[in-house]
Amino acid sequence: MKRTDRPSSSASSPSTSPQLKRQKVPAPASLAQALPPSKAEQHMLAGVQRSLADAAALREASKENGNGNGQEGWTKVDRGKMKKQIKKQQRLEANPPVFKYMVPGLKNRRDPVSIDSLRDFTLSLLCDMPAQQWIVAENPRSITHVLALFIPGILASDLGLSKPSPSAPAMPLELPRLPLPAPASTQLPVLHTLFSHACPTRAPGEQYKMHSFIAQFLQCPLAGDEAKTRHEQRQAQEQQSKLTPADLVLTYPQMKENDYPIPTYLRLHLRGAPSPSIPDPSAQLEPGWIETPQNMDTPAQYTLLAIDCEMCETTAGQELARVSIIDGATNAEIYDTMVMPEHAITDYQTRYSGVTEAKLKGVTTTLADVQQHLLTLLHPDTILLGHSLENDLKVLKLCHPRNADTSVLYHHPRGGPYKPGLKWLAQRWMGKEIQKNDGKEGEQGGHDPEEDAKTSLELFQLKLERGAAFGEFQQDVESIFEKMARPSGKRHAGATSAVVDHGHPAQWHGAKATTAVACTNDDEVVDGVVDVIGKHDFVFARMMDLSHAVGWTTTKSASQFTMANIDRTASPAGHPESSDEAVKKAFAELNERLTRLHHSLPKSTAIILMTGHSDPRKIVALNARKQNWEQQWRKTNDVLKIPKEEWWTSEDDRSLAGEVEKAKAGLAFFCITRHAPVVAAAETI
């Protein structure tokens, strides 16, 4: 488990606490005798006693370390501060927070609750947002923390629930109390203990595909003032003079946010979260890595170089197999070579890389040879251009200070954190078809790195000609972490946030959060949440082990676990059905983790648990058939040459649309940490 904290934008102010007075502190037992508590004060008295006991323990530890002042039984007490804390706690006890479903609002909904509504309700607990019509929080200021849990893999049937009524698709389903009457059963008894109802939800998407739950939940529309500011910034960009290549170079924070390897001489500028590529920002280069020198006496031979690499999978992971470099001034290829990986090849990845065993036969060029040649081409003033260039730099084991990236310069139509593919960019903005052999095996399969590098160069030049706003989709959205961090009526200093997730959340959806914790399994997720919840107002966490066990996603090793594969909403076609024993074990482990997590959370923590969607495997199978049909059609352009069993028909279209609609169904659960369920209904449900 790896924790990443985002550096604070301002220095902390000096303490302004009142002058502390020294007084003799009696033992907790004598204090209890002198001030017998009333029933309303019992809980507070216990807290004060614990605080005094902790202070005594700290005092003893201080003396053992040679820091004591030799005056036993004495400590410093801020009486005013203690009184404020007691009054605050008394107010919380007198006005506990409660969630209530609003039946009239739920009855009027034609569809289950959307992910947008879940997100807006979550934000309303932390910042200034309009109240929701389907659920409310009474005494929301008494909520100390908010935990949003995303756990795909849970179906209504796993909890002994029936499907929502078609006439009232948004009405919550009551979770029966334990023990369940026969023949009903549940895979997660803890949910019946913590929650009173399961609220039907609907994942985002279109007729034939689902969209990412995470992207929808963790992004929100800009408020009026913020949208106006962004519009003014766009206008200023459009009015500025013609761009220069230097204007399109990634800033150092952008390099860090996109997980670029950072030259050692720039790492002092980026003191904060370390890059996963080079863990210690103060260390020297790792063995086998090179970097462009910081200063050179000679002028740059090339001002702009476009580069693209192809890789093979080896026993050591991804390794370089081919590299192509284009001069930005002449559009001519100046370097193109096959490279023999150092370790044994396990997959040539021909359908993507175009590399085959025959093409590598007799190749003696090594990565070290390529690195030495690169150092003869590169200058600290040279701009190195590519598409998702950080991947090429990693496989080259190269750190360079000036980089441009077409996956950052151009936007995905659905906004961040998604990045557009090079093939799509060429089609969308240049009307050009590239990578025509993508996905094909054999000598003619895969990508051509020269073609890809030249395409990146053309897109870069097009951006220079058309302006900064070209290739951007003007979506006025922002991360929810940015929104809640701004001062509001509910959090005068803004809300702090944390993301605890598989993979590298600091380089993905957790880039704007105060803290990001990278995990490799659900036990680490639970530990991560427990570690950060007390220090943050909002925590978003995802548990994936159940989804892996039921076959909805593909389990990856820690080294291969990237956001690209864990965010997939479905497993590959032909993924084997999981065994009953494996699924049963996964549910039991999830039940234990949720129980342990609930017991470890601070009191008055709001828990919002979301399943996101239902089983997507049939969608994957149908999409695989459709893709095969489209490939066959492009290849033959004759339906009679395609086996009839491989045809894609209008009936298949209807089946795909139906399966997508089924898979959009999810559930949401709401509670506040206490000894009993707290979700109540405004009217009888």
VOGU-3710 file (C-alpha; in Angstrom, 3 decimals, decimal comma):
1> mkrtdrpsss> 0,000/0,000/0,000  1,445/3,335/-1,046  0,222/6,721/0,185  0,579/9,923/-1,815  -0,202/13,324/-0,263  -0,774/16,353/-2,463  1,371/19,300/-1,313  -0,548/22,093/0,408  -0,919/25,285/-1,594  -0,257/27,528/1,396
11> asspstspql> 1,892/27,376/4,495  0,214/26,705/7,793  -0,292/29,738/10,037  1,344/29,956/13,463  -0,624/28,756/16,452  -2,990/31,277/18,004  -4,076/29,168/20,992  -4,598/31,055/24,289  -1,992/31,091/27,054  -1,944/27,760/28,804
21> krqkvpapas> -2,156/27,661/32,587  -0,548/25,054/34,802  -2,759/23,353/37,296  -2,714/20,178/39,327  -4,629/17,414/37,571  -6,241/14,835/39,836  -6,449/11,217/38,783  -9,425/10,282/36,591  -11,030/8,242/39,383  -11,058/11,164/41,834
31> laqalppska> -12,451/13,442/39,129  -15,352/11,067/38,631  -16,065/11,092/42,373  -15,930/14,894/42,604  -18,169/15,434/39,578  -20,748/12,629/39,470  -22,151/12,831/35,928  -25,753/12,964/34,918  -26,948/10,523/32,261  -26,575/13,158/29,568
41> eqhmlagvqr> -22,958/13,770/30,639  -21,805/10,165/31,028  -20,491/9,809/27,513  -18,663/13,139/27,684  -17,111/12,271/31,052  -15,776/9,021/29,631  -14,151/10,959/26,780  -12,538/13,418/29,206  -11,229/10,529/31,319  -9,701/8,903/28,258
51> sladaaalre> -8,065/12,198/27,281  -6,565/12,629/30,750  -5,289/9,062/30,741  -3,682/9,630/27,330  -2,073/12,849/28,604  -0,636/11,010/31,630  0,765/8,293/29,366  2,354/10,876/27,085  3,866/12,667/30,102  5,423/9,447/31,362
61> askengngng> 6,768/8,644/27,906  8,237/12,134/27,695  10,059/11,712/31,001  11,444/8,353/29,867  12,889/10,073/26,799  14,541/12,742/28,937  12,018/15,455/28,108  10,111/15,549/31,420  10,169/18,582/33,666  10,325/16,539/36,867
71> qegwtkvdrg> 6,949/17,739/38,149  4,802/14,646/38,504  1,022/14,937/38,204  1,205/18,330/36,474  0,190/19,161/32,912  -0,986/22,097/30,819  -4,704/22,403/30,245  -6,411/24,772/27,834  -9,670/25,178/29,745  -11,361/27,293/27,070
81> kmkkqikkqq> -10,526/24,834/24,331  -11,745/21,894/26,407  -15,060/23,654/27,125  -15,569/24,299/23,412  -14,893/20,658/22,608  -17,325/19,519/25,300  -20,048/21,857/24,041  -19,478/20,750/20,468  -19,741/17,098/21,470  -22,898/17,808/23,452
91> rleanppvfk> -24,482/19,465/20,413  -23,615/16,459/18,283  -25,103/14,099/20,848  -28,271/16,178/21,130  -28,704/16,454/17,334  -27,497/13,215/15,740  -27,450/13,086/11,921  -30,079/10,945/10,193  -30,672/10,007/6,555  -34,279/9,895/5,358
101> ymvpglknrr> -35,668/8,743/2,047  -38,262/11,118/0,609  -41,043/8,896/-0,660  -42,889/11,537/-2,751  -39,706/12,372/-4,645  -38,888/8,708/-5,193  -42,401/7,855/-6,395  -42,230/10,590/-9,018  -39,017/9,293/-10,580  -39,427/7,397/-13,833
111> dpvsidslrd> -36,000/5,787/-13,530  -33,807/4,516/-10,697  -31,569/7,053/-8,981  -28,814/8,234/-11,320  -25,118/8,342/-10,485  -25,329/12,127/-10,903  -27,891/12,222/-8,090  -25,709/10,052/-5,858  -22,767/12,363/-6,506  -24,774/15,530/-5,844
121> ftlsllcdmp> -26,151/14,142/-2,592  -22,632/13,230/-1,479  -21,424/16,739/-2,295  -24,355/18,278/-0,419  -22,961/16,740/2,785  -19,632/18,508/2,305  -20,241/21,777/0,489  -22,975/24,150/-0,653  -25,276/22,177/-2,951  -29,046/22,220/-3,497
131> aqqwivaenp> -31,007/19,675/-1,461  -32,053/16,455/-3,178  -35,727/15,555/-3,566  -35,283/11,817/-2,997  -33,157/11,729/0,177  -32,248/14,237/2,886  -29,780/14,415/5,737  -31,132/15,828/8,975  -28,529/17,639/11,092  -25,849/17,288/8,391
141> rsithvlalf> -23,402/19,456/10,328  -23,174/16,634/12,877  -21,683/14,338/10,209  -17,958/14,191/10,928  -16,721/12,323/7,831  -18,144/10,920/4,588  -17,028/7,561/3,162  -18,084/6,596/-0,379  -17,496/2,894/-1,105  -17,685/1,474/-4,629
151> ipgilasdlg> -17,992/-2,331/-4,555  -18,942/-3,917/-7,910  -20,041/-7,550/-7,909  -23,110/-7,344/-5,641  -26,556/-8,130/-7,079  -29,980/-7,731/-5,492  -30,384/-11,510/-5,528  -27,228/-11,867/-3,403  -29,121/-10,110/-0,598  -32,388/-12,004/-0,996
161> lskpspsapa> -34,021/-9,012/-2,720  -36,368/-8,992/-5,675  -36,094/-6,576/-8,585  -37,587/-3,067/-8,223  -41,208/-2,629/-9,243  -41,562/-1,347/-12,845  -44,197/1,114/-11,635  -41,838/2,554/-8,974  -38,294/1,868/-10,221  -36,613/4,214/-7,714
171> mplelprlpl> -38,365/3,024/-4,543  -35,871/1,571/-2,022  -36,038/-2,154/-1,315  -36,282/-3,038/2,364  -33,464/-5,208/3,662  -35,021/-7,867/5,927  -33,633/-8,162/9,435  -31,528/-11,133/10,421  -32,129/-14,012/10,624  -33,832/-14,113/7,212
181> papastqlpv> -36,978/-16,232/6,958  -36,576/-19,425/4,937  -35,990/-19,938/2,075  -34,437/-16,466/1,755  -30,649/-16,148/2,146  -27,993/-13,478/1,942  -24,330/-13,431/0,987  -23,598/-10,295/3,030  -25,266/-10,361/6,468  -23,420/-7,200/7,475
191> lhtlfshacp> -25,468/-5,132/5,021  -28,684/-6,227/6,745  -27,195/-5,052/10,042  -25,921/-1,668/8,856  -28,579/-0,599/6,362  -32,369/-0,547/6,319  -32,919/-0,315/2,536  -31,208/-0,772/-0,803  -31,872/2,067/-3,245  -31,997/1,118/-6,960
201> trapgeqykm> -29,535/3,069/-9,123  -28,792/3,316/-12,839  -25,295/3,471/-14,314  -24,511/6,039/-17,037  -24,282/5,027/-20,654  -25,841/4,903/-24,095  -28,080/2,422/-25,868  -25,291/-0,017/-26,656  -22,675/0,665/-23,970  -22,146/1,665/-20,362
211> hsfiaqflqc> -19,949/4,533/-19,267  -17,563/4,542/-16,340  -19,202/4,780/-12,929  -16,056/6,317/-11,448  -15,748/9,062/-14,065  -19,396/9,991/-13,620  -19,303/9,991/-9,821  -15,992/11,811/-9,399  -16,699/14,626/-11,863  -19,331/17,347/-11,538
221> plagdeaktr> -20,502/20,382/-13,530  -18,827/23,671/-12,763  -20,764/26,194/-10,701  -21,833/29,415/-12,419  -18,879/31,526/-11,311  -16,352/28,828/-12,111  -17,910/28,196/-15,533  -17,738/31,917/-16,281  -14,056/32,012/-15,292  -13,264/29,054/-17,549
231> heqrqaqeqq> -15,141/30,682/-20,447  -13,110/33,868/-20,010  -9,909/31,833/-20,001  -10,906/30,193/-23,286  -11,613/33,570/-24,851  -8,224/34,846/-23,711  -6,557/31,806/-25,270  -8,326/32,342/-28,577  -7,288/35,998/-28,670  -3,631/35,426/-27,873
241> skltpadlvl> -0,989/35,539/-30,565  0,051/32,488/-32,547  1,318/29,607/-30,450  4,929/28,509/-30,426  6,127/24,933/-29,813  7,306/25,999/-26,352  3,691/26,898/-25,447  2,709/23,250/-25,876  5,430/21,745/-23,689  4,134/19,954/-20,590
251> typqmkendy> 4,583/21,822/-17,341  6,388/20,023/-14,529  3,131/19,433/-12,592  1,606/17,991/-15,787  4,574/15,675/-16,165  4,098/14,491/-12,615  0,332/14,141/-12,933  0,776/11,982/-16,067  3,470/9,824/-14,436  6,421/11,017/-16,533
261> piptylrlhl> 9,923/9,990/-15,444  11,489/13,178/-14,052  15,164/14,164/-14,559  17,044/14,258/-11,278  17,756/17,977/-11,599  14,028/18,774/-11,789  12,836/16,638/-8,887  13,394/19,380/-6,345  10,661/21,329/-8,169  8,276/18,450/-7,597
271> rgapspsipd> 8,704/17,700/-3,903  5,491/16,016/-2,980  4,146/12,741/-4,197  6,874/10,563/-5,724  6,551/9,269/-9,255  5,795/5,534/-9,434  8,393/5,302/-12,197  11,210/6,555/-9,937  10,005/6,175/-6,352  12,443/8,449/-4,508
281> psaqlepgwi> 12,422/12,016/-5,881  15,800/12,766/-4,299  17,584/9,616/-5,487  20,046/9,256/-8,311  19,001/7,598/-11,544  18,079/3,957/-11,216  20,453/1,439/-12,805  19,969/1,286/-16,559  18,326/4,741/-16,800  19,727/7,797/-18,623
291> etpqnmdtpa> 18,750/11,464/-18,659  19,310/14,412/-20,966  22,020/16,636/-19,434  20,797/19,782/-17,720  23,249/22,041/-19,578  25,210/21,652/-22,795  27,782/23,958/-24,361  26,627/23,264/-27,928  23,290/24,446/-29,412  20,493/21,970/-30,030
301> qytllaidce> 20,830/19,969/-33,240  17,054/19,331/-33,294  14,385/21,613/-31,838  11,554/19,060/-32,110  11,674/15,266/-32,365  8,642/12,970/-32,620  9,156/9,468/-31,259  7,206/6,224/-31,010  8,178/2,868/-29,565  6,829/-0,661/-29,871
311> mcettagqel> 7,191/-3,181/-27,077  7,191/-6,915/-26,430  6,163/-8,667/-23,250  9,103/-10,418/-21,591  9,739/-12,226/-18,338  10,688/-8,805/-16,909  7,601/-6,991/-18,252  7,369/-4,587/-21,204  10,644/-4,106/-23,104  11,629/-2,065/-26,151
321> arvsiidgat> 11,474/-3,905/-29,506  11,447/-1,029/-32,024  11,902/2,737/-31,973  11,307/5,359/-34,665  12,253/9,079/-34,498  11,086/11,870/-36,850  12,679/15,299/-37,243  9,981/17,907/-36,588  11,589/20,439/-38,934  11,841/18,228/-42,040
331> naeiydtmvm> 9,282/15,481/-41,268  12,031/13,006/-42,179  12,831/9,832/-40,311  16,267/10,088/-38,691  16,335/6,864/-36,689  14,474/3,557/-36,932  15,750/0,316/-35,508  14,625/-3,017/-34,170  15,835/-3,766/-30,637  16,454/-7,148/-29,030
341> pehaitdyqt> 14,926/-7,245/-25,514  17,268/-8,210/-22,715  14,964/-10,890/-21,267  13,140/-13,831/-22,800  10,091/-12,800/-24,834  6,782/-14,253/-23,668  4,504/-12,364/-26,104  5,538/-10,473/-29,232  2,196/-8,574/-29,093  2,251/-8,614/-32,903
351> rysgvteakl> -1,367/-7,483/-33,229  -0,338/-4,165/-31,651  3,445/-3,889/-31,990  3,889/-5,410/-35,436  6,932/-7,226/-34,017  7,429/-10,877/-34,933  10,041/-13,487/-34,213  11,216/-13,255/-37,821  11,680/-9,473/-37,623  13,856/-9,813/-34,526
361> kgvtttladv> 15,944/-12,646/-35,966  19,587/-11,589/-36,122  18,979/-8,252/-34,347  21,866/-7,333/-32,050  20,916/-3,738/-31,128  20,257/-3,428/-27,407  18,495/-0,851/-25,267  21,885/0,491/-24,177  22,801/1,073/-27,844  19,589/3,003/-28,396
371> qqhlltllhp> 20,176/5,078/-25,258  23,668/6,058/-26,392  22,326/7,144/-29,778  19,532/9,168/-28,137  22,100/11,103/-26,122  23,705/12,217/-29,402  20,354/13,583/-30,630  18,861/15,145/-27,515  19,581/18,546/-26,018  17,939/20,108/-22,944
381> dtillghsle> 16,212/22,545/-25,351  14,916/19,777/-27,649  11,178/19,121/-27,421  10,405/15,410/-27,424  6,923/14,684/-28,810  4,776/11,560/-28,649  1,355/10,141/-27,860  1,192/9,030/-24,223  4,912/9,696/-24,358  5,440/8,661/-20,740
391> ndlkvlklch> 5,114/5,011/-21,811  7,832/5,422/-24,450  10,140/7,166/-21,984  9,665/4,384/-19,450  10,521/1,638/-21,906  13,510/3,695/-23,150  14,472/4,308/-19,503  14,955/7,956/-20,405  14,300/11,161/-18,424  13,935/14,309/-20,539
401> prnadtsvly> 12,973/17,826/-19,363  10,905/19,137/-22,308  8,057/16,914/-23,497  4,887/17,389/-25,523  2,077/14,840/-25,529  -0,810/14,739/-28,012  -2,893/12,688/-25,555  -2,767/15,726/-23,241  -2,926/18,483/-25,881  -6,096/16,931/-27,315
411> hhprggpykp> -9,048/15,984/-25,142  -11,208/12,889/-24,907  -14,865/13,718/-25,743  -15,909/12,554/-22,263  -13,295/14,687/-20,561  -10,634/13,696/-18,061  -9,304/11,461/-16,773  -9,836/9,722/-20,116  -7,258/10,201/-22,851  -7,997/9,993/-26,588
421> glkwlaqrwm> -6,395/7,317/-28,746  -4,061/8,333/-31,571  -6,151/6,516/-34,163  -9,304/8,332/-33,067  -7,532/11,721/-33,065  -6,311/11,153/-36,622  -9,825/10,300/-37,773  -11,548/13,080/-35,840  -9,248/16,036/-36,480  -7,402/15,140/-39,682
431> gkeiqkndgk> -9,772/12,769/-41,483  -6,890/10,309/-41,689  -6,938/6,533/-41,300  -3,958/5,031/-39,470  -3,206/1,717/-37,789  -5,249/-0,146/-40,391  -3,636/-3,432/-39,355  -4,373/-2,898/-35,671  -5,392/-6,191/-34,049  -4,144/-8,370/-36,912
441> egeqgghdpe> -1,591/-11,118/-36,441  1,187/-12,053/-38,846  3,896/-10,121/-40,660  1,504/-7,337/-41,711  -0,180/-6,914/-38,310  0,174/-4,234/-35,672  1,228/-0,584/-35,626  3,918/1,173/-37,629  5,929/3,389/-35,232  7,024/5,686/-38,061
451> edaktslelf> 3,390/6,274/-39,028  2,408/6,893/-35,400  5,283/9,325/-34,806  4,454/11,282/-37,968  0,775/11,399/-36,981  1,684/12,844/-33,585  3,807/15,452/-35,374  0,945/16,403/-37,705  -1,430/16,789/-34,753  1,139/18,947/-32,974
461> qlklergaaf> 1,536/21,186/-36,034  -2,245/21,395/-36,417  -2,545/22,568/-32,823  0,041/25,287/-33,488  -1,934/26,499/-36,510  -5,450/26,356/-35,048  -4,776/27,586/-31,517  -4,863/26,343/-27,932  -8,609/25,598/-27,938  -8,409/23,343/-31,005
471> gefqqdvesi> -9,034/19,686/-30,183  -10,615/20,451/-26,827  -14,182/19,583/-25,915  -15,598/22,486/-23,969  -17,103/20,548/-21,107  -17,551/22,657/-18,022  -16,771/19,931/-15,500  -14,301/19,553/-12,664  -13,224/16,948/-10,154  -15,439/16,716/-7,074
481> fekmarpsgk> -12,240/16,978/-5,039  -11,628/20,452/-6,472  -15,193/21,485/-5,742  -15,256/20,318/-2,134  -11,827/21,829/-1,450  -13,179/25,354/-1,962  -14,434/27,169/1,162  -18,180/26,822/1,741  -20,797/27,358/4,389  -20,401/23,774/5,602
491> rhagatsavv> -16,597/23,686/5,540  -15,150/27,180/5,983  -11,676/25,987/5,013  -12,937/23,572/2,363  -13,124/19,794/2,669  -10,064/17,557/2,583  -10,309/14,367/0,537  -8,600/11,028/0,006  -8,814/8,251/-2,597  -7,979/4,680/-1,596
501> dhghpaqwhg> -7,953/2,403/-4,615  -6,252/-0,357/-6,555  -3,548/0,695/-9,015  -2,163/4,232/-9,008  -5,022/6,597/-8,088  -2,606/9,534/-7,736  -2,069/9,372/-11,495  -5,741/8,913/-12,351  -8,967/9,964/-10,666  -7,239/10,754/-7,368
511> akattavact> -4,869/13,351/-8,842  -6,895/16,252/-7,395  -7,548/14,676/-3,993  -5,588/15,765/-0,915  -4,238/12,231/-0,448  -4,130/9,149/-2,676  -3,408/5,650/-1,362  -2,400/2,952/-3,861  -3,432/-0,626/-2,996  -3,099/-4,084/-4,511
521> nddevvdgvv> -5,963/-5,860/-2,688  -9,060/-5,129/-0,616  -7,354/-5,713/2,732  -5,019/-2,855/1,892  -8,043/-0,763/0,899  -9,624/-1,304/4,334  -6,355/-0,488/6,100  -5,943/2,589/3,919  -9,432/3,885/4,708  -8,940/3,372/8,436
531> dvigkhdfvf> -5,614/5,195/8,222  -6,905/8,320/6,410  -10,570/8,694/7,452  -9,813/10,483/10,718  -7,724/13,136/8,938  -9,962/13,771/5,921  -13,519/14,994/5,485  -14,226/12,746/2,491  -12,802/9,383/1,431  -13,552/7,503/-1,792
541> armmdlshav> -12,540/3,835/-1,818  -13,041/0,930/-4,183  -13,013/-2,794/-3,384  -12,410/-5,062/-6,388  -11,758/-8,561/-5,024  -15,405/-9,644/-5,282  -15,640/-8,344/-8,853  -12,562/-10,378/-9,749  -13,967/-13,484/-8,075  -17,299/-13,394/-9,922
551> gwtttksasq> -15,551/-12,778/-13,241  -16,640/-9,205/-13,879  -13,070/-7,933/-14,074  -9,677/-9,441/-14,699  -7,318/-10,001/-11,779  -3,860/-8,583/-12,412  -0,659/-8,886/-10,471  0,432/-5,823/-8,560  3,055/-4,939/-11,170  0,514/-5,145/-14,013
561> ftmanidrta> -2,341/-3,491/-12,135  -2,891/-0,214/-13,971  -5,925/2,002/-14,081  -6,491/1,021/-17,699  -7,402/-2,540/-16,781  -9,020/-2,162/-13,359  -11,472/0,460/-14,579  -12,899/-1,898/-17,209  -16,523/-2,675/-16,589  -16,255/-6,219/-17,846
571> spaghpessd> -13,955/-9,178/-18,229  -12,673/-10,303/-21,624  -14,791/-12,499/-23,847  -14,505/-16,135/-22,897  -13,595/-15,367/-19,285  -14,278/-18,597/-17,372  -17,081/-18,628/-14,847  -15,745/-18,458/-11,322  -16,177/-21,492/-9,097  -18,908/-21,456/-6,477
581> eavkkafael> -16,324/-21,939/-3,740  -14,267/-18,957/-4,905  -17,344/-16,736/-5,025  -18,533/-17,929/-1,615  -15,105/-17,206/-0,155  -15,018/-13,735/-1,749  -18,405/-12,842/-0,224  -17,322/-14,091/3,195  -14,124/-12,050/3,041  -16,031/-8,948/1,926
591> nerltrlhhs> -18,492/-9,417/4,783  -15,616/-9,596/7,264  -13,876/-6,541/5,756  -17,026/-4,412/5,881  -17,652/-5,447/9,482  -14,086/-4,598/10,441  -14,217/-1,314/8,559  -17,487/-0,249/10,209  -16,127/-0,933/13,685  -13,022/1,165/12,893
601> lpkstaiilm> -14,783/4,273/11,582  -15,275/7,408/13,705  -18,763/7,964/15,088  -21,139/9,973/12,892  -19,339/8,947/9,694  -21,724/8,814/6,740  -21,316/5,638/4,670  -22,527/5,610/1,054  -21,998/2,154/-0,453  -22,578/1,755/-4,199
611> tghsdprkiv> -22,448/-1,309/-6,440  -22,413/0,784/-9,633  -23,799/-1,753/-12,089  -24,761/-5,401/-12,632  -23,114/-8,299/-14,482  -21,544/-6,993/-17,731  -20,235/-10,278/-19,165  -23,002/-10,783/-21,714  -22,307/-7,300/-23,056  -18,668/-8,244/-23,532
621> alnarkqnwe> -19,558/-11,454/-25,368  -21,966/-9,647/-27,691  -19,508/-6,832/-28,370  -16,839/-9,397/-29,244  -19,203/-10,937/-31,811  -20,025/-7,512/-33,211  -16,362/-6,543/-33,481  -15,555/-9,817/-35,256  -18,378/-9,165/-37,731  -17,124/-5,642/-38,456
631> qqwrktndvl> -13,557/-6,892/-39,005  -14,759/-9,628/-41,349  -16,888/-7,136/-43,261  -14,001/-4,655/-43,699  -11,750/-7,472/-44,858  -14,114/-9,084/-47,383  -16,733/-6,412/-48,165  -18,934/-9,348/-49,127  -21,477/-10,802/-46,705  -21,535/-14,118/-48,585
641> kipkeewwts> -17,883/-14,693/-47,745  -18,615/-14,486/-44,028  -19,918/-17,629/-42,278  -23,595/-17,173/-41,487  -23,074/-18,011/-37,813  -20,783/-14,955/-37,575  -23,301/-12,475/-38,982  -24,451/-9,579/-36,834  -28,181/-8,996/-37,198  -30,799/-6,509/-36,032
651> eddrslagev> -31,861/-9,106/-33,473  -28,313/-9,066/-32,083  -28,579/-5,278/-31,847  -31,723/-5,604/-29,775  -30,084/-8,225/-27,561  -27,096/-5,963/-26,945  -29,328/-3,020/-26,051  -31,310/-5,219/-23,657  -28,208/-6,556/-21,915  -26,794/-3,041/-21,551
661> ekakaglaff> -29,990/-1,887/-19,886  -29,898/-4,841/-17,469  -26,252/-4,225/-16,604  -26,928/-0,564/-15,755  -28,909/-1,655/-12,673  -27,113/-1,067/-9,387  -27,806/-0,516/-5,691  -26,887/2,163/-3,149  -26,960/1,960/0,643  -26,846/4,794/3,182
671> citrhapvva> -26,116/4,839/6,906  -24,303/6,753/9,626  -22,002/4,897/11,989  -23,897/3,889/15,137  -24,980/0,754/16,922  -28,196/0,519/14,928  -29,300/1,305/11,350  -30,133/4,957/10,925  -31,660/5,187/7,468  -35,307/6,032/8,026
681> aaeti> -38,168/6,796/5,673  -40,036/10,073/5,657  -43,110/7,963/4,950  -43,659/4,235/5,166  -41,915/2,552/2,253
//
